Amino acid sequence: MTHIHGDHDYHWIEDHHHDDEDLDDDDDGLPTDLESFDLVTIGIDVGSSTSHFAMSRLRMTRMGSALSSRYIVTEREELWRSPVLLTPYIDEGTKIDVDALRNFVAEGERESGITLEQIDTGAVLLTGTALERENAFAVAEAVARDAGRFVCAAAGHHLEAELAAKGSGAVELSSSSGKSVLAVDIGGGTAKFARCVNGEIVATGALSVGGRLVAFDEERRIQRLEHAAEVIAGDIGAKLTFGDVLSVELGKQLAERMARVIVEEICGNEPDELARELWVTDRSEFGPVDFVSFSGGVSEYLDGGEQRDFGDLGGPLAAAIKSALAAHPDAPKIVPPAQRIRATVIGASQYSTQVSGSTVYVSAAVLPVHGVPVVRANIDMTTSPDSTQISDTLIRGIATRSEAIELAGTCAFAIPWSGAASYKQMRAVADGIAGAVHASVVAQSRLLVIVLDSDLGASLGRVICEDVGLTSPEVIVLDGLELGNMDFLDLAVPRQPSGVVPVVVKSLLFSL
């Protein structure tokens, strides 16, 4: 939303510049010690108002003893960050200028000194009202292909809210303080909410309020007008028209109305009629909380750090939020974030990647693969369910995602199974999986991915393919991953010599 530089006014930030030589531990870019290795990631945020990206290094370390295959992130280091670019549009704002964005990313990669070959994984996020542009998915895919060997295109208000909460430090604060924290990320077109409790995100959502729903030129003639701005204006008895002059007073009134919607949500009050209309996701209970933390472009104005006028409502909205919180008797304490405008890209580059451990089973060289829809089986393995129970549970889940599975040609079963297992248990799961495949649209898929919590990937894979004889679709079994229903997976090629598989877990808003 703020710190906007024109297309040719790039101010590259040198404090995180990284020397190429530091990325090479051996010929493959991996340490020789299989207990830990590094991944270089990129997070690119194409927002409704601004676009920017960041590159990070993640140190992945095997948990516990060498008998465990689960890897966790033990170090995060920001390597380089881009300037903030006003998101370029063409065709009267109906399309995003993909060529301009691709050039922006390419120039950043040249300036950073980090080559495409050194980027292991990452995500391109389309956020806010940029999602509504008619070429949004094509833009994300094109930028993702240019950005590295395995960078996925992802989008969604829930995903953005989660990444902003992590990148801003709100999740960590909730863990270290033991207090509930509401992360509020306000950009140009949307405000994202994430309630964080004890280091976990328990609810996310988004409202159509932001600093650039209306944008105007030096004479205050409206040059950009989102539908949500017209709805808000109608609520206060005004009308906005493209090309009209937006008075300072009306701009202030619009900002105050948006602020009231945001603050009522923060404080846990029931939404009014306008707020209910502005929700772009299902509404959850976000407040009351102990602390609130603001990120996103509008947050740059909250502490007085940004003073410039970018021809929008960012400054007035921040002032109105600050005033409304000060006047509200139930307002939580405001805590400063670790990142403001850059929270989402830091989250995307440092928190969107997991890796599956070394006990994986891959029946064919079918990787990489993108956009695998996840069906999470709600099975309690401690009760030793039989194959019919497992099959029926999976079939019900498949029915909710059948269209996505058919279009993607792939499917992933997430089975919450921790701890050791007997052959009898594994055989029941394998038979249940085979039964669900044969009785559903998964039978026509080219690939089936099975994801476990535990270190049983190789063992279960052999039982499924060798003992049960499931050979179509091709089968991959991964372990050590945390997935939810309605997620999607992107899987990279296994990293050698460790054998781990980098995985991006994402929530897509696009139609597959």
Protein Blocks (a to p, Z undefined) as FASTA:
>chain_A
ZZpacfklcccdfklgccfklmmmblnopafblkbccdddddddddfkbccddddddddd
dehifkbcbdcdfbdcdfbdcdddddddeehhlaccfklmmmmmmmmmmmnopafklpmb
dcdddehjllmpmklmmmmmmmmmmnombdcddedjklmmmmmmmmnommmmmmmnopac
ddddddfkbccddddeehiafbdcdddddfklpccdfkopafbdcfklmmmmmmnopacd
ehiacdfklmmmmmmmmmmmmmmmmnopacdfklmmmpcbdcddfbdcfbdcdedjklmm
mnopambdehiaklmmmmmmmmmmmmpmkbccddddfbfklmmmmmmmmmmpccddfkbc
cfbdfbccehiacddddddfklopafklmmmmmmmmmmmmmmmmmmnopacdddddedjd
dfklmmmmmmmmmmmmmmmmklmpcbdcdddfblclmmmmmmmmmmnopabdcddddehi
acdehiacdddddddfklpacddddddfbdZZ
